[in-house]
Amino acid sequence: MGLRDLAGATCRALTATKDGPSLYDVCDPLLRHHRGGDAHLAKFYRTALGNMALRPLLRRAGLPELRDPERLAALRAAITQARDLDSPDWSAIGRPVAQLIDTVELRHPSPPAPAAPGHAPPLPDIEQAIRVCGRHLLGSFKRNGFIPTYAAFNLIGDPDLRGKDFLAALTGLNARGYKNSTLLFNLARVFIARSPAARLINPPWTGIAEPMWEPVQIRHRSAYYDAFFTEALLGYLDSGLAAPDEAPAARRAIDAMVDFCLRPSRETVAGRDGRNYDVITALAPAPHPRFSRFFAQIKQDLGFGIYVPDCDTTACSFSAATQAGATDPILDQPLVDFYAGYQVDGGSNEPLVTVPLNDNIDYDGAIVTWIDNLAGERPYGNDLDPTLNLDVLEVSFRNLARWRILETPSRLAMLKRIIAFQRRLVESGAFADPRAHIYYLPELYSAYFGRCHAAFMALPQAARDALDPDGAFAAMRRKVLAYVEDVMIANEMNPFDAALALMALGHLGADPDRFNAPLHVIVRNLGEGGRRGPFRAYEWNKMKTPTRILVGGPEVTSAFVLMGLALARHAMTRPRP
């Protein structure tokens, strides 16, 4: 959004005709000056929604149906119960808000189809873009001592989170603070989405992945990100394009990030088989996440005080360490045994998924997200994401011999059930539906499927036959590749979309002629990031609760672009049969 559009949207939000009670008319009498009851609810309201930055934009955003005294009273009664009761009925509390949520009309992007380029950009331009991205990552590591990633709130929420999904989250989440934030964020999103403030808070963009242009971006560090940046820098070294002084700098950064994953981020948990395991936590203890003092306090105030380990961070950290040649004994743990305790069974284990936001898919055989810590805390309840399960497969393929998977029937059976879950997802076409995913876009699933497929194809033929006797990976490859070629690259892309497309195309062995469109998008937009980097920050992953929280950053875009371009360059320069 340009400055002129921004000014116009701001003016319309500030001067709109008020049509019914606003968020502040509803909540100020209950929460603005209240003391007692559950103190967090009022504190959250004042910090996140009643602040002086947001209040002017929403003070004229009213809902006409709340002119009905009975509806207004019911809504206020629900908030009062959440505020005052020790054990509230969250389903009852959520119902009046869920009814309002279902009046909101939000849609996923539907980009147009541009003319397809007839040729690829010159190879030197592609190689220059790889070098620029590699230098950006190394420069960022040198300046910061780590490579940062950013989080940003989009208060309009996620298009897939409807009333019933909100109720599922409100009842399935465990932490009281997280329930509070989910309740109030989702109430606020109704007022935002149905007012002129919507265009200011959620302006249109090019492509699918959302740009992170929100004014408040929270810089932080996590083992999940360090594992990803490790893979990107390994790709930079493998490309042979790093300058002589950059190669040792990249190796030092890789070693430091792997060490961060395996030492400060390590946490011991109890496995469901009675053994203890060392896993990798989503946020290491302070000061390792590198939040500013201001945002550390804001995080606490918003109800995000407790973090627990997760299956994805653990899988990606183990994978990056394996690829980097680490020898830490933690890698000898057969993670598949631990993951088996978090694998959904259609019978007794089905209740593992307490927040079924993607109940349009069959969970059987898949691994849930969150790991109980030693204290038994699980603040987010639990959900199930398909892309996470690709990461579990990928790290298992890389450690197939070390973990004696083929020699252990229970381990082999466990992986075959995840493969069956993925096959059902892909062959049904659900993988292309944003609703099927909790933390990622279908486009990113496609890129990560390519990554997983490459690890599978690197195995000996006998191992592939044992893991996949029915040809599931070949069938899934055809379906995912068709989606990338017929949908992703056929429509308008931004650089992040293009990088994901190249990763999928490169890993899945597509014809190099199919790389033309995404390559042109990346080369044409090189420099769009201005002083912050070669490219802008885009949505890498997200949370749908308590509201739409995007995670990404300029360095993240550089890393994805680097990996996508390196794969494309390799395919374009190898001899064709």
C-alpha positions as CSV (number, residue, x, y, z in Angstrom):
1,M,0.0,0.0,0.0
2,G,1.4,3.4,-1.1
3,L,1.4,6.5,1.2
4,R,-1.5,8.0,-0.7
5,D,-3.6,4.8,-0.2
6,L,-2.5,4.6,3.4
7,A,-3.5,8.1,4.1
8,G,-6.9,7.6,2.5
9,A,-7.6,4.4,4.4
10,T,-6.6,6.1,7.7
11,C,-8.9,9.0,7.0
12,R,-11.8,6.7,6.2
13,A,-11.3,4.8,9.4
14,L,-11.1,7.9,11.5
15,T,-14.1,9.6,10.0
16,A,-16.5,6.7,9.4
17,T,-20.1,7.0,10.4
18,K,-20.6,5.0,13.6
19,D,-23.4,2.4,13.1
20,G,-24.0,0.7,16.5
21,P,-21.9,0.1,19.6
22,S,-18.2,-0.2,19.2
23,L,-15.7,-2.6,20.7
24,Y,-15.0,0.0,23.4
25,D,-18.7,0.6,24.1
26,V,-19.0,-3.1,24.8
27,C,-15.8,-3.7,26.8
28,D,-14.7,-0.4,28.4
29,P,-17.3,-0.6,31.2
30,L,-16.2,-4.2,31.9
31,L,-12.5,-4.2,31.5
32,R,-10.9,-0.8,31.2
33,H,-10.7,0.0,34.9
34,H,-11.7,-3.3,36.4
35,R,-9.7,-4.9,39.2
36,G,-10.4,-8.3,40.6
37,G,-11.4,-11.6,39.1
38,D,-9.1,-12.9,36.4
39,A,-6.7,-9.9,36.2
40,H,-5.2,-11.0,32.9
41,L,-8.3,-10.5,30.9
42,A,-8.5,-6.8,31.7
43,K,-4.7,-6.4,31.4
44,F,-4.8,-8.0,28.0
45,Y,-7.7,-5.8,26.9
46,R,-5.9,-2.6,27.9
47,T,-2.5,-3.7,26.4
48,A,-3.6,-5.3,23.1
49,L,-7.0,-3.7,22.2
50,G,-7.6,-0.6,24.3
51,N,-4.2,1.1,23.6
52,M,-4.0,4.6,22.2
53,A,-2.7,3.4,18.8
54,L,-5.7,1.2,18.0
55,R,-8.5,3.1,19.8
56,P,-8.7,6.0,17.3
57,L,-9.0,3.5,14.4
58,L,-11.8,1.5,16.0
59,R,-13.8,4.0,18.0
60,R,-16.2,4.5,15.1
61,A,-16.3,0.8,14.1
62,G,-19.8,-0.2,15.3
63,L,-22.1,-3.2,14.8
64,P,-25.7,-2.5,14.2
65,E,-27.0,-5.8,15.6
66,L,-25.6,-4.8,19.0
67,R,-28.2,-2.1,19.2
68,D,-30.5,-4.9,20.2
69,P,-30.3,-4.7,24.0
70,E,-30.6,-8.5,24.5
71,R,-27.7,-9.2,22.2
72,L,-25.5,-6.6,23.8
73,A,-26.4,-7.8,27.2
74,A,-25.6,-11.4,26.3
75,L,-22.2,-10.4,24.9
76,R,-21.4,-8.4,28.0
77,A,-22.5,-11.2,30.2
78,A,-20.2,-13.6,28.5
79,I,-17.2,-11.3,28.9
80,T,-18.1,-10.8,32.6
81,Q,-18.2,-14.6,33.1
82,A,-14.7,-14.9,31.5
83,R,-13.6,-12.1,33.8
84,D,-15.1,-13.2,37.1
85,L,-15.5,-17.0,37.2
86,D,-12.8,-19.4,38.5
87,S,-14.0,-22.1,36.1
88,P,-16.0,-20.5,33.3
89,D,-18.0,-22.4,30.7
90,W,-16.0,-21.4,27.7
91,S,-18.4,-22.9,25.2
92,A,-21.2,-20.7,26.6
93,I,-18.9,-17.7,26.8
94,G,-17.9,-18.1,23.2
95,R,-21.3,-18.5,21.6
96,P,-22.3,-14.8,21.2
97,V,-18.8,-14.1,19.8
98,A,-19.0,-17.0,17.4
99,Q,-22.3,-15.7,16.0
100,L,-20.6,-12.4,15.3
101,I,-17.6,-14.1,13.7
102,D,-19.8,-15.8,11.2
103,T,-20.9,-12.4,9.9
104,V,-17.3,-11.6,8.7
105,E,-16.5,-12.3,5.1
106,L,-12.8,-12.9,4.6
107,R,-11.2,-14.7,1.6
108,H,-7.9,-16.1,0.7
109,P,-5.9,-14.3,-2.1
110,S,-6.9,-15.2,-5.6
111,P,-4.1,-13.8,-7.8
112,P,-4.7,-13.4,-11.6
113,A,-2.8,-15.3,-14.2
114,P,-0.1,-13.2,-16.0
115,A,1.5,-13.9,-19.3
116,A,4.1,-16.6,-19.0
117,P,7.7,-15.7,-19.9
118,G,9.2,-17.6,-22.8
119,H,12.7,-18.0,-21.4
120,A,14.7,-17.9,-18.1
121,P,16.6,-14.8,-16.9
122,P,20.3,-14.9,-17.7
123,L,22.3,-17.3,-15.5
124,P,24.6,-14.5,-14.2
125,D,21.6,-12.7,-12.9
126,I,20.4,-15.8,-11.1
127,E,23.9,-16.3,-9.6
128,Q,24.1,-12.7,-8.5
129,A,20.8,-13.0,-6.7
130,I,22.2,-16.1,-4.9
131,R,25.3,-14.3,-3.8
132,V,23.3,-11.2,-2.6
133,C,21.0,-13.5,-0.5
134,G,24.0,-15.4,0.9
135,R,25.8,-12.2,1.9
136,H,22.6,-10.8,3.5
137,L,22.4,-13.9,5.8
138,L,26.1,-13.8,6.7
139,G,26.0,-10.0,7.2
140,S,23.0,-10.3,9.5
141,F,24.7,-13.1,11.5
142,K,27.8,-11.0,11.9
143,R,25.8,-7.9,13.1
144,N,23.5,-9.7,15.4
145,G,25.3,-12.8,16.5
146,F,22.4,-14.7,15.1
147,I,20.0,-14.4,12.2
148,P,16.7,-12.8,13.4
149,T,13.2,-13.7,12.5
150,Y,10.1,-11.5,13.2
151,A,6.5,-12.0,14.4
152,A,3.7,-9.6,13.6
153,F,0.0,-9.5,14.5
154,N,-2.7,-9.2,11.8
155,L,-5.8,-8.4,13.9
156,I,-8.3,-9.2,11.1
157,G,-7.7,-12.9,11.8
158,D,-7.5,-15.9,9.5
159,P,-10.1,-16.5,6.8
160,D,-10.4,-20.1,7.9
161,L,-11.2,-19.4,11.5
162,R,-15.0,-19.4,11.6
163,G,-17.4,-19.4,14.6
164,K,-17.2,-23.2,15.2
165,D,-13.4,-23.1,14.9
166,F,-13.2,-20.3,17.4
167,L,-15.3,-22.4,19.8
168,A,-13.1,-25.4,19.2
169,A,-10.0,-23.3,20.1
170,L,-11.6,-21.6,23.1
171,T,-12.5,-25.0,24.6
172,G,-9.4,-26.9,23.4
173,L,-6.7,-24.5,24.6
174,N,-5.5,-25.1,28.1
175,A,-3.9,-21.9,29.4
176,R,-6.3,-19.3,30.8
177,G,-4.3,-16.4,29.4
178,Y,-4.4,-18.0,25.9
179,K,-8.2,-18.5,26.2
180,N,-8.5,-14.8,27.2
181,S,-6.5,-13.6,24.3
182,T,-8.4,-15.8,21.8
183,L,-11.7,-14.5,23.1
184,L,-10.8,-10.8,22.9
185,F,-8.8,-10.9,19.7
186,N,-11.7,-12.7,17.9
187,L,-14.2,-10.3,19.2
188,A,-12.1,-7.4,18.0
189,R,-11.6,-8.9,14.5
190,V,-15.4,-8.6,13.9
191,F,-15.3,-4.9,14.5
192,I,-12.2,-4.5,12.3
193,A,-13.3,-6.6,9.4
194,R,-16.7,-4.9,9.2
195,S,-15.3,-1.3,9.2
196,P,-13.1,0.9,7.0
197,A,-10.2,0.0,9.3
198,A,-10.1,-3.4,7.5
199,R,-8.3,-2.0,4.5
200,L,-5.8,-0.3,6.7
201,I,-5.1,-3.3,8.9
202,N,-5.3,-5.8,6.0
203,P,-4.5,-4.1,2.7
204,P,-4.4,-6.2,-0.5
205,W,-1.1,-7.6,-1.7
206,T,0.5,-9.5,-4.7
207,G,0.6,-13.2,-4.7
208,I,-0.2,-15.7,-1.9
209,A,2.2,-15.3,1.0
210,E,1.2,-12.2,3.0
211,P,3.8,-9.4,3.3
212,M,4.6,-8.4,6.9
213,W,4.0,-4.7,6.7
214,E,2.3,-4.4,10.1
215,P,4.0,-1.5,12.0
216,V,5.0,-3.7,15.0
217,Q,7.3,-6.6,14.3
218,I,8.8,-8.6,17.2
219,R,12.4,-9.7,16.6
220,H,13.3,-13.0,18.2
221,R,15.4,-16.2,17.9
222,S,14.2,-19.9,17.9
223,A,15.9,-23.2,17.2
224,Y,13.3,-23.8,14.5
225,Y,14.6,-20.7,12.6
226,D,18.3,-21.5,13.3
227,A,17.7,-25.0,11.8
228,F,16.2,-23.5,8.7
229,F,19.0,-20.9,8.3
230,T,21.5,-23.7,8.7
231,E,20.1,-25.5,5.7
232,A,20.1,-22.3,3.7
233,L,23.8,-21.6,4.4
234,L,24.7,-25.3,3.7
235,G,22.9,-24.7,0.3
236,Y,25.0,-21.6,-0.2
237,L,28.2,-23.5,0.4
238,D,27.1,-26.4,-1.9
239,S,26.4,-23.9,-4.7
240,G,30.1,-23.0,-4.9
241,L,29.2,-19.3,-5.2
242,A,30.4,-18.2,-1.8
243,A,33.4,-16.0,-1.9
244,P,36.7,-17.3,-0.4
245,D,36.1,-15.3,2.8
246,E,32.4,-16.2,3.0
247,A,32.9,-20.0,3.2
248,P,34.6,-20.0,6.6
249,A,32.1,-17.4,7.9
250,A,29.2,-19.6,6.7
251,R,30.8,-22.6,8.5
252,R,31.2,-20.7,11.7
253,A,27.6,-19.5,11.5
254,I,26.3,-23.1,10.8
255,D,28.3,-24.5,13.8
256,A,27.0,-21.7,16.1
257,M,23.3,-22.3,15.0
258,V,23.5,-26.0,15.4
259,D,25.0,-25.6,18.8
260,F,22.1,-23.2,19.7
261,C,19.6,-25.9,18.6
262,L,21.2,-28.7,20.5
263,R,22.3,-27.1,23.7
264,P,20.5,-23.9,24.9
265,S,17.2,-25.1,23.2
266,R,17.4,-28.7,24.6
267,E,14.8,-29.8,27.1
268,T,14.2,-33.1,28.8
269,V,10.6,-34.5,28.6
270,A,8.9,-37.7,29.6
271,G,8.0,-39.9,26.7
272,R,4.8,-41.8,26.7
273,D,6.8,-45.1,26.7
274,G,8.1,-44.3,30.2
275,R,11.5,-43.1,29.0
276,N,12.9,-39.6,29.1
277,Y,14.0,-37.9,25.9
278,D,15.8,-34.7,25.0
279,V,13.8,-32.6,22.6
280,I,14.1,-29.1,21.3
281,T,11.9,-26.3,22.7
282,A,10.1,-23.7,20.7
283,L,11.7,-20.8,22.7
284,A,14.8,-21.4,24.8
285,P,14.9,-19.8,28.3
286,A,15.7,-16.1,28.5
287,P,17.9,-14.4,27.3
288,H,18.3,-16.8,24.4
289,P,15.2,-15.7,22.4
290,R,16.7,-12.2,22.2
291,F,13.4,-10.3,22.8
292,S,13.8,-6.7,23.7
293,R,12.9,-5.9,27.3
294,F,9.8,-4.1,26.0
295,F,8.5,-7.0,23.9
296,A,9.4,-9.5,26.6
297,Q,7.0,-7.8,28.9
298,I,4.4,-7.4,26.2
299,K,4.7,-11.2,25.5
300,Q,4.0,-11.8,29.2
301,D,1.1,-9.4,29.3
302,L,-0.6,-11.0,26.2
303,G,-0.6,-14.4,27.8
304,F,2.3,-16.1,26.0
305,G,4.3,-16.7,29.2
306,I,4.7,-20.5,28.9
307,Y,6.3,-22.2,25.9
308,V,6.7,-25.9,25.5
309,P,8.7,-28.1,23.1
310,D,7.2,-29.1,19.8
311,C,7.6,-31.9,17.4
312,D,8.5,-29.7,14.4
313,T,11.3,-27.7,16.1
314,T,12.7,-31.0,17.3
315,A,12.6,-32.7,13.9
316,C,14.1,-29.7,12.0
317,S,16.8,-29.2,14.5
318,F,17.9,-32.8,14.4
319,S,17.8,-32.7,10.6
320,A,19.9,-29.6,10.3
321,A,22.4,-31.0,12.8
322,T,22.6,-34.2,10.8
323,Q,23.2,-32.4,7.6
324,A,25.8,-30.3,9.2
325,G,27.7,-33.3,10.4
326,A,27.1,-32.8,14.1
327,T,28.1,-35.6,16.4
328,D,26.2,-34.7,19.6
329,P,24.9,-37.9,21.3
330,I,21.4,-36.4,21.3
331,L,21.2,-37.3,17.7
332,D,21.5,-41.0,18.6
333,Q,18.1,-41.0,20.2
334,P,15.6,-42.8,18.1
335,L,13.1,-40.0,17.8
336,V,10.6,-42.3,16.1
337,D,10.1,-44.0,19.4
338,F,9.2,-40.7,21.1
339,Y,7.0,-39.5,18.2
340,A,5.1,-42.8,18.4
341,G,3.5,-41.6,21.7
342,Y,2.2,-38.5,19.8
343,Q,0.8,-40.4,16.8
344,V,-2.9,-40.2,16.4
345,D,-4.8,-43.5,16.4
346,G,-8.4,-43.6,15.3
347,G,-9.2,-45.1,18.6
348,S,-7.7,-44.2,22.0
349,N,-5.2,-41.6,20.8
350,E,-7.7,-39.5,18.9
351,P,-8.3,-37.1,21.9
352,L,-4.7,-35.9,21.4
353,V,-6.1,-33.3,19.0
354,T,-7.9,-30.9,21.2
355,V,-7.9,-27.9,18.8
356,P,-9.2,-29.5,15.5
357,L,-9.1,-26.4,13.3
358,N,-8.5,-28.6,10.3
359,D,-11.1,-31.2,10.9
360,N,-11.6,-31.5,7.2
361,I,-8.7,-34.0,7.0
362,D,-8.3,-37.5,8.4
363,Y,-5.7,-37.4,11.3
364,D,-5.1,-41.1,11.5
365,G,-1.3,-41.9,11.6
366,A,-0.1,-38.3,11.9
367,I,1.9,-36.7,14.7
368,V,0.5,-33.8,16.8
369,T,2.4,-30.6,17.3
370,W,3.0,-29.8,21.0
371,I,5.0,-31.8,23.6
372,D,4.1,-31.9,27.3
373,N,7.0,-30.5,29.4
374,L,8.1,-32.3,32.5
375,A,5.6,-30.3,34.5
376,G,2.8,-31.7,32.3
377,E,2.0,-28.3,30.9
378,R,0.3,-28.0,27.5
379,P,-0.9,-24.4,27.2
380,Y,-1.9,-24.6,23.5
381,G,-3.8,-27.9,23.9
382,N,-2.8,-29.8,20.8
383,D,-3.3,-29.6,17.0
384,L,-2.1,-31.4,14.0
385,D,-0.3,-30.0,11.0
386,P,0.5,-31.9,7.8
387,T,3.8,-30.0,7.0
388,L,5.1,-30.9,10.4
389,N,4.6,-34.5,9.5
390,L,6.7,-34.1,6.4
391,D,9.5,-32.9,8.7
392,V,9.2,-35.9,10.9
393,L,9.5,-38.1,7.8
394,E,12.4,-36.1,6.4
395,V,14.5,-36.4,9.6
396,S,13.7,-40.1,9.9
397,F,14.9,-40.7,6.4
398,R,18.2,-38.9,7.1
399,N,18.7,-41.0,10.3
400,L,17.3,-44.3,8.9
401,A,20.3,-46.4,9.6
402,R,21.3,-44.6,12.9
403,W,17.9,-45.2,14.4
404,R,17.7,-48.8,13.0
405,I,14.2,-48.1,11.5
406,L,14.1,-50.8,9.0
407,E,15.4,-53.4,11.5
408,T,12.7,-52.4,14.1
409,P,9.2,-53.4,13.0
410,S,7.4,-50.9,15.3
411,R,9.5,-48.0,13.9
412,L,9.0,-49.0,10.3
413,A,5.2,-49.3,10.9
414,M,5.1,-45.9,12.6
415,L,6.7,-44.2,9.5
416,K,4.5,-46.1,7.1
417,R,1.4,-44.8,8.9
418,I,2.6,-41.2,8.5
419,I,3.2,-41.9,4.8
420,A,-0.3,-43.2,4.5
421,F,-1.6,-40.1,6.2
422,Q,0.2,-37.9,3.7
423,R,-1.0,-40.0,0.7
424,R,-4.7,-39.6,1.8
425,L,-4.1,-35.9,2.2
426,V,-2.5,-35.4,-1.2
427,E,-4.7,-37.8,-3.3
428,S,-7.9,-36.2,-1.8
429,G,-6.6,-32.8,-2.9
430,A,-7.0,-31.5,0.6
431,F,-3.3,-30.5,0.7
432,A,-4.2,-27.6,-1.6
433,D,-6.9,-26.3,0.8
434,P,-5.6,-23.7,3.2
435,R,-8.0,-25.0,5.8
436,A,-6.1,-28.3,5.9
437,H,-3.1,-26.6,7.4
438,I,-2.6,-25.1,10.8
439,Y,0.7,-23.2,10.6
440,Y,1.6,-23.1,6.9
441,L,0.3,-22.3,3.4
442,P,-0.4,-25.1,0.8
443,E,2.4,-23.5,-1.2
444,L,4.9,-24.1,1.6
445,Y,3.6,-27.6,2.1
446,S,4.4,-28.2,-1.6
447,A,8.0,-26.9,-1.1
448,Y,8.5,-29.0,2.0
449,F,7.0,-32.1,0.3
450,G,9.8,-31.6,-2.3
451,R,12.4,-31.4,0.5
452,C,11.0,-34.6,2.1
453,H,10.8,-36.3,-1.3
454,A,14.5,-35.5,-2.0
455,A,15.5,-37.1,1.3
456,F,13.4,-40.2,0.4
457,M,15.0,-40.5,-3.0
458,A,18.5,-40.3,-1.5
459,L,17.9,-43.6,0.2
460,P,18.9,-46.9,-1.3
461,Q,16.3,-48.6,-3.5
462,A,15.8,-51.4,-1.0
463,A,15.1,-48.9,1.8
464,R,12.6,-47.0,-0.4
465,D,10.8,-50.3,-1.2
466,A,10.6,-51.2,2.5
467,L,9.2,-47.8,3.5
468,D,6.9,-47.4,0.5
469,P,6.0,-50.7,-1.1
470,D,2.8,-49.2,-2.7
471,G,4.4,-46.3,-4.5
472,A,2.9,-43.6,-2.3
473,F,5.7,-41.1,-2.9
474,A,5.5,-41.5,-6.7
475,A,1.7,-40.9,-6.6
476,M,2.1,-37.9,-4.3
477,R,4.9,-36.4,-6.4
478,R,2.6,-36.4,-9.5
479,K,-0.2,-34.6,-7.6
480,V,1.9,-32.0,-5.9
481,L,3.9,-31.3,-9.0
482,A,0.7,-30.7,-11.0
483,Y,-0.4,-28.3,-8.3
484,V,2.8,-26.3,-8.5
485,E,2.9,-26.2,-12.3
486,D,-0.8,-25.7,-12.9
487,V,-1.7,-23.4,-10.0
488,M,1.2,-21.8,-8.2
489,I,3.4,-20.7,-11.2
490,A,0.4,-20.1,-13.5
491,N,-0.8,-17.2,-11.3
492,E,0.8,-14.0,-10.1
493,M,3.5,-14.5,-7.5
494,N,5.6,-12.5,-5.1
495,P,9.2,-13.4,-4.5
496,F,8.4,-15.7,-1.6
497,D,5.8,-17.6,-3.6
498,A,8.3,-17.9,-6.4
499,A,11.0,-19.3,-4.0
500,L,8.6,-21.9,-2.7
501,A,7.7,-22.9,-6.3
502,L,11.4,-23.3,-7.2
503,M,12.0,-25.4,-4.2
504,A,9.2,-27.7,-5.1
505,L,10.1,-27.8,-8.8
506,G,13.8,-28.4,-8.1
507,H,13.3,-31.1,-5.5
508,L,10.6,-32.9,-7.6
509,G,12.7,-33.0,-10.8
510,A,10.5,-30.8,-12.9
511,D,11.5,-29.8,-16.4
512,P,13.8,-26.7,-16.1
513,D,11.6,-24.8,-18.6
514,R,9.0,-24.7,-15.8
515,F,11.3,-22.5,-13.7
516,N,11.0,-19.5,-16.0
517,A,8.1,-17.6,-14.3
518,P,9.3,-17.9,-10.7
519,L,12.9,-17.0,-11.7
520,H,11.7,-13.8,-13.4
521,V,9.6,-12.8,-10.4
522,I,12.7,-13.1,-8.1
523,V,15.2,-11.4,-10.4
524,R,12.7,-8.6,-11.2
525,N,12.0,-7.9,-7.5
526,L,15.6,-8.1,-6.3
527,G,16.1,-4.9,-4.2
528,E,12.4,-4.5,-3.1
529,G,13.5,-4.8,0.5
530,G,15.3,-1.5,0.5
531,R,17.7,-1.1,3.4
532,R,16.5,-4.1,5.3
533,G,17.5,-6.7,2.7
534,P,17.2,-7.8,-0.9
535,F,13.5,-8.7,-0.4
536,R,10.6,-7.8,1.8
537,A,9.4,-9.9,4.8
538,Y,6.7,-12.4,3.9
539,E,4.6,-14.9,5.7
540,W,6.6,-18.1,6.3
541,N,4.4,-19.6,9.0
542,K,1.5,-18.4,11.0
543,M,-0.7,-19.1,14.0
544,K,-4.5,-18.9,13.6
545,T,-5.1,-18.5,17.3
546,P,-5.3,-16.3,19.3
547,T,-5.4,-14.2,16.0
548,R,-3.4,-14.4,12.8
549,I,0.2,-14.1,13.9
550,L,2.7,-14.1,11.0
551,V,6.3,-15.2,11.3
552,G,9.0,-14.3,8.7
553,G,11.5,-11.6,7.9
554,P,13.8,-10.2,5.2
555,E,16.4,-12.8,6.2
556,V,13.8,-15.6,5.9
557,T,12.9,-14.4,2.4
558,S,16.6,-14.3,1.4
559,A,17.1,-17.9,2.7
560,F,14.1,-19.3,0.8
561,V,15.1,-17.4,-2.4
562,L,18.7,-18.7,-2.0
563,M,17.6,-22.3,-1.7
564,G,15.1,-22.0,-4.5
565,L,17.6,-20.4,-6.9
566,A,20.3,-22.8,-6.0
567,L,18.1,-25.8,-6.9
568,A,17.0,-24.1,-10.1
569,R,20.6,-23.3,-11.1
570,H,21.6,-26.9,-10.5
571,A,18.8,-28.2,-12.7
572,M,19.5,-25.7,-15.4
573,T,23.3,-26.3,-15.6
574,R,23.3,-30.1,-15.5
575,P,23.4,-31.9,-18.9
576,R,20.0,-32.9,-20.2
577,P,19.4,-36.5,-21.4
